[in-house]
Amino acid sequence: MYRIDIGYFGAIVDGADPTDMFIVMAEKRPIGLVQRYLFGDNREYIVELASLVVVQSEALSIDYLVGEPDLLRRGVGAAMIRECVTAIWRDYPSAPAVIVPVNAANKASWRVLERAGFKRVAEGPLEPDNPIDN
C-alpha cells in the first residue's frame, strides 16, 4: 500500500487551492485518488509547457493514482481517468482540452492515459513534480 503525507494536500482540503480532489471508492474501499485543476489556476504550468504545446488557461489537467497494489494493471486507472474526463466535460463544457504532462520515463502513466483515450501530442523536458521521477 502507498502512503501520502496529508500535508501535501492540505491546501486543497482547506480550500486555499482550487484543485478538485476525489477519493475513488470501490465497494466502500478507498482505492485511488484523482484531482483536476485549471491551468489558469497554475500559470507556472502554462509557462513550463509553452515550448511544447499551447495551453489555454481554461484547459484542465489531472493527477491520478491507484493506491492499492492488487488493483494495478487491471484497468482501474484507465476507468478512473475516463470517469474524471467525463466529469470535466460535464462540469467545464467550454474547456478546450485536458492536457496531462507525464514524465516520459513513467511508462505506466502514459500507457494508462492512452488506454483512457488520450493521445500524445508533444514530448520534451519538464521538471518532475514528484521527486520519485527525478
N, CA, C and O atoms as a GROMACS GRO file, in nm:
protein
  536
    1MET      N    1   0.085  -0.117   0.000
    1MET     CA    2   0.000   0.000   0.000
    1MET      C    3   0.089   0.123   0.000
    1MET      O    4   0.195   0.124   0.063
    2TYR      N    5   0.047   0.226  -0.070
    2TYR     CA    6   0.119   0.352  -0.075
    2TYR      C    7   0.069   0.444   0.035
    2TYR      O    8  -0.045   0.433   0.080
    3ARG      N    9   0.155   0.535   0.078
    3ARG     CA   10   0.115   0.630   0.181
    3ARG      C   11   0.148   0.770   0.131
    3ARG      O   12   0.255   0.794   0.076
    4ILE      N   13   0.055   0.863   0.151
    4ILE     CA   14   0.075   1.002   0.112
    4ILE      C   15   0.064   1.088   0.236
    4ILE      O   16  -0.030   1.073   0.315
    5ASP      N   17   0.157   1.178   0.252
    5ASP     CA   18   0.152   1.274   0.362
    5ASP      C   19   0.038   1.371   0.336
    5ASP      O   20   0.039   1.440   0.235
    6ILE      N   21  -0.060   1.378   0.424
    6ILE     CA   22  -0.177   1.464   0.406
    6ILE      C   23  -0.136   1.610   0.395
    6ILE      O   24  -0.210   1.690   0.337
    7GLY      N   25  -0.022   1.647   0.448
    7GLY     CA   26   0.026   1.784   0.436
    7GLY      C   27   0.042   1.826   0.291
    7GLY      O   28   0.027   1.944   0.259
    8TYR      N   29   0.071   1.732   0.204
    8TYR     CA   30   0.084   1.760   0.061
    8TYR      C   31  -0.048   1.811   0.004
    8TYR      O   32  -0.048   1.892  -0.088
    9PHE      N   33  -0.159   1.765   0.058
    9PHE     CA   34  -0.292   1.802   0.009
    9PHE      C   35  -0.363   1.902   0.098
    9PHE      O   36  -0.479   1.936   0.072
   10GLY      N   37  -0.296   1.952   0.200
   10GLY     CA   38  -0.360   2.040   0.297
   10GLY      C   39  -0.426   2.162   0.236
   10GLY      O   40  -0.537   2.196   0.274
   11ALA      N   41  -0.362   2.227   0.141
   11ALA     CA   42  -0.419   2.347   0.079
   11ALA      C   43  -0.546   2.315   0.001
   11ALA      O   44  -0.637   2.398  -0.007
   12ILE      N   45  -0.554   2.196  -0.055
   12ILE     CA   46  -0.675   2.154  -0.126
   12ILE      C   47  -0.786   2.128  -0.025
   12ILE      O   48  -0.899   2.173  -0.042
   13VAL      N   49  -0.753   2.055   0.080
   13VAL     CA   50  -0.852   2.019   0.181
   13VAL      C   51  -0.910   2.142   0.249
   13VAL      O   52  -1.031   2.148   0.274
   14ASP      N   53  -0.826   2.241   0.280
   14ASP     CA   54  -0.877   2.359   0.350
   14ASP      C   55  -0.931   2.467   0.256
   14ASP      O   56  -0.974   2.573   0.302
   15GLY      N   57  -0.929   2.442   0.125
   15GLY     CA   58  -0.989   2.534   0.029
   15GLY      C   59  -0.898   2.644  -0.022
   15GLY      O   60  -0.941   2.726  -0.102
   16ALA      N   61  -0.774   2.650   0.023
   16ALA     CA   62  -0.681   2.753  -0.024
   16ALA      C   63  -0.638   2.728  -0.169
   16ALA      O   64  -0.600   2.822  -0.239
   17ASP      N   65  -0.642   2.605  -0.213
   17ASP     CA   66  -0.609   2.566  -0.350
   17ASP      C   67  -0.739   2.522  -0.417
   17ASP      O   68  -0.811   2.440  -0.361
   18PRO      N   69  -0.772   2.576  -0.537
   18PRO     CA   70  -0.900   2.544  -0.601
   18PRO      C   71  -0.905   2.407  -0.669
   18PRO      O   72  -1.005   2.374  -0.733
   19THR      N   73  -0.800   2.328  -0.657
   19THR     CA   74  -0.800   2.194  -0.716
   19THR      C   75  -0.915   2.112  -0.660
   19THR      O   76  -0.943   2.117  -0.540
   20ASP      N   77  -0.981   2.037  -0.747
   20ASP     CA   78  -1.085   1.942  -0.703
   20ASP      C   79  -1.018   1.807  -0.682
   20ASP      O   80  -0.951   1.756  -0.772
   21MET      N   81  -1.035   1.749  -0.564
   21MET     CA   82  -0.975   1.620  -0.533
   21MET      C   83  -1.086   1.520  -0.502
   21MET      O   84  -1.181   1.552  -0.431
   22PHE      N   85  -1.070   1.400  -0.556
   22PHE     CA   86  -1.170   1.295  -0.537
   22PHE      C   87  -1.101   1.167  -0.489
   22PHE      O   88  -0.999   1.126  -0.545
   23ILE      N   89  -1.157   1.107  -0.388
   23ILE     CA   90  -1.112   0.976  -0.344
   23ILE      C   91  -1.198   0.874  -0.419
   23ILE      O   92  -1.320   0.882  -0.417
   24VAL      N   93  -1.134   0.780  -0.483
   24VAL     CA   94  -1.204   0.678  -0.561
   24VAL      C   95  -1.232   0.559  -0.470
   24VAL      O   96  -1.142   0.506  -0.404
   25MET      N   97  -1.358   0.519  -0.468
   25MET     CA   98  -1.402   0.410  -0.381
   25MET      C   99  -1.450   0.292  -0.466
   25MET      O  100  -1.506   0.311  -0.574
   26ALA      N  101  -1.425   0.173  -0.416
   26ALA     CA  102  -1.480   0.050  -0.476
   26ALA      C  103  -1.528  -0.037  -0.362
   26ALA      O  104  -1.449  -0.080  -0.277
   27GLU      N  105  -1.656  -0.061  -0.360
   27GLU     CA  106  -1.715  -0.142  -0.253
   27GLU      C  107  -1.674  -0.092  -0.115
   27GLU      O  108  -1.629  -0.170  -0.030
   28LYS      N  109  -1.691   0.037  -0.093
   28LYS     CA  110  -1.662   0.104   0.034
   28LYS      C  111  -1.514   0.104   0.071
   28LYS      O  112  -1.478   0.132   0.186
   29ARG      N  113  -1.429   0.073  -0.024
   29ARG     CA  114  -1.284   0.068  -0.001
   29ARG      C  115  -1.219   0.182  -0.080
   29ARG      O  116  -1.239   0.190  -0.201
   30PRO      N  117  -1.142   0.268  -0.016
   30PRO     CA  118  -1.071   0.372  -0.091
   30PRO      C  119  -0.957   0.307  -0.170
   30PRO      O  120  -0.870   0.241  -0.114
   31ILE      N  121  -0.960   0.327  -0.302
   31ILE     CA  122  -0.862   0.258  -0.386
   31ILE      C  123  -0.772   0.353  -0.465
   31ILE      O  124  -0.671   0.311  -0.520
   32GLY      N  125  -0.810   0.480  -0.471
   32GLY     CA  126  -0.729   0.571  -0.551
   32GLY      C  127  -0.768   0.715  -0.530
   32GLY      O  128  -0.855   0.748  -0.448
   33LEU      N  129  -0.702   0.799  -0.606
   33LEU     CA  130  -0.722   0.942  -0.596
   33LEU      C  131  -0.714   1.002  -0.736
   33LEU      O  132  -0.630   0.962  -0.817
   34VAL      N  133  -0.801   1.097  -0.762
   34VAL     CA  134  -0.795   1.175  -0.885
   34VAL      C  135  -0.814   1.321  -0.845
   34VAL      O  136  -0.900   1.353  -0.763
   35GLN      N  137  -0.735   1.408  -0.905
   35GLN     CA  138  -0.759   1.550  -0.883
   35GLN      C  139  -0.755   1.619  -1.019
   35GLN      O  140  -0.686   1.577  -1.111
   36ARG      N  141  -0.833   1.728  -1.028
   36ARG     CA  142  -0.838   1.805  -1.152
   36ARG      C  143  -0.818   1.952  -1.118
   36ARG      O  144  -0.856   1.998  -1.011
   37TYR      N  145  -0.759   2.023  -1.212
   37TYR     CA  146  -0.735   2.165  -1.190
   37TYR      C  147  -0.726   2.238  -1.322
   37TYR      O  148  -0.691   2.182  -1.426
   38LEU      N  149  -0.759   2.366  -1.316
   38LEU     CA  150  -0.746   2.454  -1.431
   38LEU      C  151  -0.602   2.501  -1.444
   38LEU      O  152  -0.538   2.535  -1.344
   39PHE      N  153  -0.553   2.503  -1.565
   39PHE     CA  154  -0.419   2.558  -1.586
   39PHE      C  155  -0.414   2.705  -1.546
   39PHE      O  156  -0.310   2.754  -1.501
   40GLY      N  157  -0.525   2.776  -1.562
   40GLY     CA  158  -0.529   2.917  -1.524
   40GLY      C  159  -0.504   2.940  -1.376
   40GLY      O  160  -0.462   3.048  -1.336
   41ASP      N  161  -0.530   2.840  -1.294
   41ASP     CA  162  -0.502   2.848  -1.151
   41ASP      C  163  -0.358   2.809  -1.119
   41ASP      O  164  -0.314   2.821  -1.005
   42ASN      N  165  -0.287   2.763  -1.220
   42ASN     CA  166  -0.149   2.717  -1.204
   42ASN      C  167  -0.066   2.768  -1.322
   42ASN      O  168  -0.011   2.689  -1.399
   43ARG      N  169  -0.058   2.897  -1.334
   43ARG     CA  170   0.006   2.960  -1.451
   43ARG      C  171   0.149   2.913  -1.474
   43ARG      O  172   0.196   2.911  -1.588
   44GLU      N  173   0.218   2.874  -1.368
   44GLU     CA  174   0.355   2.827  -1.386
   44GLU      C  175   0.361   2.704  -1.476
   44GLU      O  176   0.462   2.681  -1.544
   45TYR      N  177   0.254   2.623  -1.477
   45TYR     CA  178   0.250   2.507  -1.567
   45TYR      C  179   0.235   2.551  -1.713
   45TYR      O  180   0.294   2.491  -1.803
   46ILE      N  181   0.157   2.656  -1.736
   46ILE     CA  182   0.142   2.709  -1.872
   46ILE      C  183   0.278   2.753  -1.925
   46ILE      O  184   0.315   2.722  -2.038
   47VAL      N  185   0.351   2.825  -1.842
   47VAL     CA  186   0.485   2.873  -1.880
   47VAL      C  187   0.577   2.754  -1.907
   47VAL      O  188   0.650   2.752  -2.006
   48GLU      N  189   0.575   2.656  -1.819
   48GLU     CA  190   0.664   2.541  -1.833
   48GLU      C  191   0.635   2.462  -1.961
   48GLU      O  192   0.728   2.412  -2.025
   49LEU      N  193   0.509   2.451  -1.999
   49LEU     CA  194   0.471   2.373  -2.116
   49LEU      C  195   0.478   2.451  -2.247
   49LEU      O  196   0.464   2.392  -2.354
   50ALA      N  197   0.498   2.582  -2.240
   50ALA     CA  198   0.490   2.669  -2.358
   50ALA      C  199   0.579   2.626  -2.473
   50ALA      O  200   0.542   2.643  -2.589
   51SER      N  201   0.695   2.571  -2.445
   51SER     CA  202   0.785   2.530  -2.554
   51SER      C  203   0.741   2.399  -2.619
   51SER      O  204   0.795   2.360  -2.722
   52LEU      N  205   0.643   2.332  -2.559
   52LEU     CA  206   0.598   2.202  -2.610
   52LEU      C  207   0.459   2.204  -2.671
   52LEU      O  208   0.434   2.138  -2.772
   53VAL      N  209   0.369   2.280  -2.610
   53VAL     CA  210   0.229   2.280  -2.654
   53VAL      C  211   0.163   2.409  -2.605
   53VAL      O  212   0.196   2.461  -2.498
   54VAL      N  213   0.069   2.459  -2.684
   54VAL     CA  214  -0.007   2.576  -2.641
   54VAL      C  215  -0.110   2.530  -2.539
   54VAL      O  216  -0.188   2.439  -2.564
   55VAL      N  217  -0.110   2.594  -2.423
   55VAL     CA  218  -0.203   2.560  -2.316
   55VAL      C  219  -0.284   2.684  -2.283
   55VAL      O  220  -0.229   2.785  -2.240
   56GLN      N  221  -0.414   2.675  -2.304
   56GLN     CA  222  -0.503   2.785  -2.268
   56GLN      C  223  -0.534   2.777  -2.119
   56GLN      O  224  -0.538   2.668  -2.061
   57SER      N  225  -0.557   2.891  -2.058
   57SER     CA  226  -0.583   2.892  -1.914
   57SER      C  227  -0.712   2.818  -1.878
   57SER      O  228  -0.728   2.774  -1.764
   58GLU      N  229  -0.804   2.803  -1.974
   58GLU     CA  230  -0.930   2.731  -1.948
   58GLU      C  231  -0.916   2.580  -1.962
   58GLU      O  232  -1.010   2.506  -1.933
   59ALA      N  233  -0.799   2.532  -2.007
   59ALA     CA  234  -0.774   2.388  -2.018
   59ALA      C  235  -0.755   2.332  -1.877
   59ALA      O  236  -0.720   2.404  -1.784
   60LEU      N  237  -0.780   2.204  -1.864
   60LEU     CA  238  -0.763   2.137  -1.735
   60LEU      C  239  -0.657   2.029  -1.744
   60LEU      O  240  -0.619   1.986  -1.852
   61SER      N  241  -0.610   1.988  -1.627
   61SER     CA  242  -0.522   1.873  -1.617
   61SER      C  243  -0.569   1.787  -1.500
   61SER      O  244  -0.652   1.828  -1.419
   62ILE      N  245  -0.514   1.669  -1.495
   62ILE     CA  246  -0.549   1.576  -1.388
   62ILE      C  247  -0.422   1.512  -1.332
   62ILE      O  248  -0.320   1.502  -1.401
   63ASP      N  249  -0.432   1.469  -1.209
   63ASP     CA  250  -0.334   1.382  -1.145
   63ASP      C  251  -0.412   1.262  -1.095
   63ASP      O  252  -0.531   1.274  -1.064
   64TYR      N  253  -0.348   1.149  -1.086
   64TYR     CA  254  -0.422   1.026  -1.051
   64TYR      C  255  -0.326   0.926  -0.992
   64TYR      O  256  -0.206   0.927  -1.018
   65LEU      N  257  -0.383   0.839  -0.912
   65LEU     CA  258  -0.307   0.724  -0.864
   65LEU      C  259  -0.404   0.616  -0.819
   65LEU      O  260  -0.511   0.643  -0.766
   66VAL      N  261  -0.362   0.493  -0.841
   66VAL     CA  262  -0.430   0.377  -0.785
   66VAL      C  263  -0.347   0.340  -0.665
   66VAL      O  264  -0.229   0.308  -0.679
   67GLY      N  265  -0.406   0.344  -0.547
   67GLY     CA  266  -0.331   0.327  -0.423
   67GLY      C  267  -0.325   0.185  -0.370
   67GLY      O  268  -0.265   0.161  -0.266
   68GLU      N  269  -0.386   0.093  -0.440
   68GLU     CA  270  -0.387  -0.046  -0.393
   68GLU      C  271  -0.313  -0.134  -0.494
   68GLU      O  272  -0.360  -0.151  -0.607
   69PRO      N  273  -0.199  -0.188  -0.455
   69PRO     CA  274  -0.118  -0.267  -0.548
   69PRO      C  275  -0.193  -0.384  -0.613
   69PRO      O  276  -0.164  -0.419  -0.728
   70ASP      N  277  -0.289  -0.443  -0.543
   70ASP     CA  278  -0.362  -0.556  -0.603
   70ASP      C  279  -0.455  -0.512  -0.716
   70ASP      O  280  -0.509  -0.597  -0.787
   71LEU      N  281  -0.474  -0.381  -0.734
   71LEU     CA  282  -0.560  -0.332  -0.841
   71LEU      C  283  -0.482  -0.275  -0.960
   71LEU      O  284  -0.542  -0.231  -1.059
   72LEU      N  285  -0.351  -0.277  -0.951
   72LEU     CA  286  -0.270  -0.228  -1.063
   72LEU      C  287  -0.280  -0.323  -1.181
   72LEU      O  288  -0.292  -0.445  -1.165
   73ARG      N  289  -0.274  -0.265  -1.302
   73ARG     CA  290  -0.276  -0.340  -1.428
   73ARG      C  291  -0.404  -0.422  -1.446
   73ARG      O  292  -0.402  -0.531  -1.502
   74ARG      N  293  -0.515  -0.366  -1.396
   74ARG     CA  294  -0.646  -0.432  -1.410
   74ARG      C  295  -0.749  -0.340  -1.474
   74ARG      O  296  -0.868  -0.372  -1.476
   75GLY      N  297  -0.704  -0.227  -1.528
   75GLY     CA  298  -0.795  -0.133  -1.593
   75GLY      C  299  -0.857  -0.031  -1.500
   75GLY      O  300  -0.935   0.053  -1.544
   76VAL      N  301  -0.824  -0.038  -1.372
   76VAL     CA  302  -0.883   0.055  -1.275
   76VAL      C  303  -0.839   0.198  -1.303
   76VAL      O  304  -0.922   0.289  -1.302
   77GLY      N  305  -0.710   0.218  -1.326
   77GLY     CA  306  -0.660   0.354  -1.353
   77GLY      C  307  -0.724   0.416  -1.475
   77GLY      O  308  -0.766   0.531  -1.470
   78ALA      N  309  -0.732   0.340  -1.584
   78ALA     CA  310  -0.794   0.393  -1.706
   78ALA      C  311  -0.941   0.426  -1.682
   78ALA      O  312  -0.991   0.527  -1.732
   79ALA      N  313  -1.011   0.343  -1.606
   79ALA     CA  314  -1.152   0.370  -1.575
   79ALA      C  315  -1.165   0.497  -1.491
   79ALA      O  316  -1.255   0.578  -1.515
   80MET      N  317  -1.077   0.514  -1.393
   80MET     CA  318  -1.080   0.636  -1.310
   80MET      C  319  -1.059   0.759  -1.397
   80MET      O  320  -1.131   0.858  -1.384
   81ILE      N  321  -0.962   0.753  -1.485
   81ILE     CA  322  -0.930   0.867  -1.572
   81ILE      C  323  -1.047   0.897  -1.665
   81ILE      O  324  -1.083   1.013  -1.682
   82ARG      N  325  -1.105   0.795  -1.726
   82ARG     CA  326  -1.221   0.817  -1.815
   82ARG      C  327  -1.336   0.884  -1.741
   82ARG      O  328  -1.398   0.976  -1.793
   83GLU      N  329  -1.364   0.838  -1.619
   83GLU     CA  330  -1.472   0.898  -1.540
   83GLU      C  331  -1.441   1.044  -1.507
   83GLU      O  332  -1.529   1.129  -1.513
   84CYS      N  333  -1.317   1.071  -1.473
   84CYS     CA  334  -1.277   1.209  -1.441
   84CYS      C  335  -1.293   1.298  -1.563
   84CYS      O  336  -1.344   1.410  -1.552
   85VAL      N  337  -1.250   1.251  -1.678
   85VAL     CA  338  -1.261   1.331  -1.801
   85VAL      C  339  -1.407   1.352  -1.837
   85VAL      O  340  -1.444   1.461  -1.880
   86THR      N  341  -1.490   1.251  -1.822
   86THR     CA  342  -1.634   1.267  -1.846
   86THR      C  343  -1.691   1.377  -1.757
   86THR      O  344  -1.768   1.461  -1.803
   87ALA      N  345  -1.651   1.377  -1.631
   87ALA     CA  346  -1.697   1.481  -1.538
   87ALA      C  347  -1.643   1.618  -1.576
   87ALA      O  348  -1.713   1.719  -1.559
   88ILE      N  349  -1.520   1.624  -1.626
   88ILE     CA  350  -1.465   1.752  -1.671
   88ILE      C  351  -1.550   1.810  -1.783
   88ILE      O  352  -1.588   1.927  -1.778
   89TRP      N  353  -1.582   1.730  -1.884
   89TRP     CA  354  -1.663   1.782  -1.997
   89TRP      C  355  -1.801   1.824  -1.949
   89TRP      O  356  -1.859   1.918  -2.004
   90ARG      N  357  -1.855   1.756  -1.848
   90ARG     CA  358  -1.986   1.794  -1.793
   90ARG      C  359  -1.975   1.925  -1.714
   90ARG      O  360  -2.056   2.016  -1.731
   91ASP      N  361  -1.875   1.934  -1.627
   91ASP     CA  362  -1.862   2.047  -1.536
   91ASP      C  363  -1.795   2.170  -1.597
   91ASP      O  364  -1.814   2.281  -1.549
   92TYR      N  365  -1.717   2.149  -1.702
   92TYR     CA  366  -1.645   2.258  -1.771
   92TYR      C  367  -1.669   2.245  -1.921
   92TYR      O  368  -1.575   2.218  -1.996
   93PRO      N  369  -1.793   2.264  -1.966
   93PRO     CA  370  -1.826   2.239  -2.107
   93PRO      C  371  -1.749   2.327  -2.206
   93PRO      O  372  -1.739   2.291  -2.323
   94SER      N  373  -1.696   2.440  -2.163
   94SER     CA  374  -1.620   2.524  -2.255
   94SER      C  375  -1.469   2.498  -2.248
   94SER      O  376  -1.392   2.568  -2.314
   95ALA      N  377  -1.427   2.401  -2.170
   95ALA     CA  378  -1.284   2.368  -2.162
   95ALA      C  379  -1.234   2.325  -2.300
   95ALA      O  380  -1.296   2.240  -2.363
   96PRO      N  381  -1.123   2.383  -2.346
   96PRO     CA  382  -1.073   2.348  -2.479
   96PRO      C  383  -0.998   2.215  -2.483
   96PRO      O  384  -0.986   2.155  -2.590
   97ALA      N  385  -0.947   2.168  -2.368
   97ALA     CA  386  -0.868   2.045  -2.369
   97ALA      C  387  -0.841   1.999  -2.226
   97ALA      O  388  -0.854   2.074  -2.130
   98VAL      N  389  -0.804   1.873  -2.217
   98VAL     CA  390  -0.748   1.817  -2.095
   98VAL      C  391  -0.606   1.774  -2.132
   98VAL      O  392  -0.587   1.687  -2.217
   99ILE      N  393  -0.509   1.835  -2.069
   99ILE     CA  394  -0.368   1.812  -2.102
   99ILE      C  395  -0.300   1.757  -1.976
   99ILE      O  396  -0.311   1.815  -1.868
  100VAL      N  397  -0.231   1.645  -1.991
  100VAL     CA  398  -0.169   1.580  -1.876
  100VAL      C  399  -0.019   1.562  -1.903
  100VAL      O  400   0.019   1.471  -1.977
  101PRO      N  401   0.065   1.647  -1.845
  101PRO     CA  402   0.209   1.627  -1.858
  101PRO      C  403   0.252   1.504  -1.778
  101PRO      O  404   0.212   1.486  -1.663
  102VAL      N  405   0.333   1.420  -1.840
  102VAL     CA  406   0.378   1.297  -1.776
  102VAL      C  407   0.528   1.282  -1.801
  102VAL      O  408   0.576   1.307  -1.911
  103ASN      N  409   0.599   1.242  -1.700
  103ASN     CA  410   0.740   1.212  -1.716
  103ASN      C  411   0.753   1.100  -1.820
  103ASN      O  412   0.688   0.996  -1.806
  104ALA      N  413   0.835   1.120  -1.922
  104ALA     CA  414   0.848   1.022  -2.030
  104ALA      C  415   0.896   0.887  -1.979
  104ALA      O  416   0.864   0.784  -2.039
  105ALA      N  417   0.970   0.884  -1.871
  105ALA     CA  418   1.018   0.758  -1.816
  105ALA      C  419   0.909   0.681  -1.742
  105ALA      O  420   0.926   0.563  -1.711
  106ASN      N  421   0.798   0.747  -1.713
  106ASN     CA  422   0.689   0.682  -1.639
  106ASN      C  423   0.595   0.615  -1.740
  106ASN      O  424   0.485   0.663  -1.766
  107LYS      N  425   0.640   0.503  -1.795
  107LYS     CA  426   0.565   0.434  -1.900
  107LYS      C  427   0.426   0.389  -1.853
  107LYS      O  428   0.330   0.394  -1.930
  108ALA      N  429   0.416   0.346  -1.729
  108ALA     CA  430   0.286   0.303  -1.679
  108ALA      C  431   0.185   0.417  -1.684
  108ALA      O  432   0.068   0.395  -1.717
  109SER      N  433   0.229   0.538  -1.652
  109SER     CA  434   0.138   0.652  -1.650
  109SER      C  435   0.094   0.689  -1.791
  109SER      O  436  -0.026   0.708  -1.815
  110TRP      N  437   0.188   0.700  -1.885
  110TRP     CA  438   0.141   0.739  -2.018
  110TRP      C  439   0.066   0.628  -2.087
  110TRP      O  440  -0.018   0.655  -2.173
  111ARG      N  441   0.093   0.504  -2.053
  111ARG     CA  442   0.014   0.394  -2.112
  111ARG      C  443  -0.130   0.393  -2.060
  111ARG      O  444  -0.223   0.366  -2.136
  112VAL      N  445  -0.148   0.422  -1.930
  112VAL     CA  446  -0.284   0.426  -1.876
  112VAL      C  447  -0.362   0.542  -1.939
  112VAL      O  448  -0.482   0.530  -1.964
  113LEU      N  449  -0.293   0.654  -1.964
  113LEU     CA  450  -0.360   0.765  -2.032
  113LEU      C  451  -0.404   0.725  -2.174
  113LEU      O  452  -0.514   0.759  -2.217
  114GLU      N  453  -0.318   0.654  -2.244
  114GLU     CA  454  -0.355   0.608  -2.378
  114GLU      C  455  -0.474   0.512  -2.372
  114GLU      O  456  -0.564   0.520  -2.456
  115ARG      N  457  -0.475   0.423  -2.274
  115ARG     CA  458  -0.590   0.330  -2.260
  115ARG      C  459  -0.718   0.405  -2.227
  115ARG      O  460  -0.828   0.359  -2.258
  116ALA      N  461  -0.704   0.522  -2.164
  116ALA     CA  462  -0.822   0.603  -2.130
  116ALA      C  463  -0.864   0.694  -2.246
  116ALA      O  464  -0.963   0.766  -2.235
  117GLY      N  465  -0.789   0.690  -2.358
  117GLY     CA  466  -0.830   0.766  -2.476
  117GLY      C  467  -0.744   0.887  -2.509
  117GLY      O  468  -0.772   0.957  -2.606
  118PHE      N  469  -0.641   0.915  -2.430
  118PHE     CA  470  -0.555   1.030  -2.456
  118PHE      C  471  -0.459   0.999  -2.571
  118PHE      O  472  -0.425   0.884  -2.596
  119LYS      N  473  -0.417   1.104  -2.640
  119LYS     CA  474  -0.319   1.096  -2.747
  119LYS      C  475  -0.198   1.180  -2.710
  119LYS      O  476  -0.214   1.291  -2.660
  120ARG      N  477  -0.080   1.128  -2.734
  120ARG     CA  478   0.043   1.204  -2.708
  120ARG      C  479   0.055   1.313  -2.814
  120ARG      O  480   0.047   1.287  -2.933
  121VAL      N  481   0.076   1.436  -2.767
  121VAL     CA  482   0.084   1.550  -2.861
  121VAL      C  483   0.219   1.619  -2.858
  121VAL      O  484   0.248   1.699  -2.947
  122ALA      N  485   0.303   1.590  -2.760
  122ALA     CA  486   0.433   1.655  -2.752
  122ALA      C  487   0.523   1.574  -2.660
  122ALA      O  488   0.476   1.495  -2.579
  123GLU      N  489   0.652   1.596  -2.676
  123GLU     CA  490   0.749   1.535  -2.587
  123GLU      C  491   0.866   1.629  -2.571
  123GLU      O  492   0.914   1.687  -2.668
  124GLY      N  493   0.911   1.644  -2.449
  124GLY     CA  494   1.024   1.732  -2.422
  124GLY      C  495   1.054   1.735  -2.274
  124GLY      O  496   0.985   1.673  -2.194
  125PRO      N  497   1.157   1.808  -2.238
  125PRO     CA  498   1.199   1.812  -2.097
  125PRO      C  499   1.103   1.893  -2.010
  125PRO      O  500   1.061   2.003  -2.047
  126LEU      N  501   1.070   1.837  -1.895
  126LEU     CA  502   0.988   1.904  -1.795
  126LEU      C  503   1.047   1.872  -1.658
  126LEU      O  504   1.106   1.766  -1.638
  127GLU      N  505   1.029   1.962  -1.567
  127GLU     CA  506   1.072   1.940  -1.429
  127GLU      C  507   0.967   1.852  -1.361
  127GLU      O  508   0.851   1.893  -1.353
  128PRO      N  509   1.003   1.733  -1.312
  128PRO     CA  510   0.904   1.646  -1.247
  128PRO      C  511   0.847   1.709  -1.119
  128PRO      O  512   0.920   1.769  -1.041
  129ASP      N  513   0.716   1.693  -1.100
  129ASP     CA  514   0.651   1.736  -0.975
  129ASP      C  515   0.685   1.640  -0.862
  129ASP      O  516   0.704   1.680  -0.747
  130ASN      N  517   0.694   1.513  -0.897
  130ASN     CA  518   0.714   1.409  -0.799
  130ASN      C  519   0.863   1.376  -0.789
  130ASN      O  520   0.924   1.339  -0.890
  131PRO      N  521   0.924   1.389  -0.672
  131PRO     CA  522   1.067   1.362  -0.657
  131PRO      C  523   1.106   1.220  -0.701
  131PRO      O  524   1.222   1.197  -0.738
  132ILE      N  525   1.012   1.127  -0.696
  132ILE     CA  526   1.043   0.990  -0.737
  132ILE      C  527   1.076   0.982  -0.886
  132ILE      O  528   1.142   0.887  -0.930
  133ASP      N  529   1.031   1.081  -0.964
  133ASP     CA  530   1.055   1.083  -1.108
  133ASP      C  531   1.188   1.146  -1.147
  133ASP      O  532   1.222   1.151  -1.265
  134ASN      N  533   1.265   1.195  -1.051
  134ASN     CA  534   1.396   1.255  -1.081
  134ASN      C  535   1.496   1.150  -1.120
  134ASN      O  536   1.612   1.183  -1.149
   0.00000   0.00000   0.00000
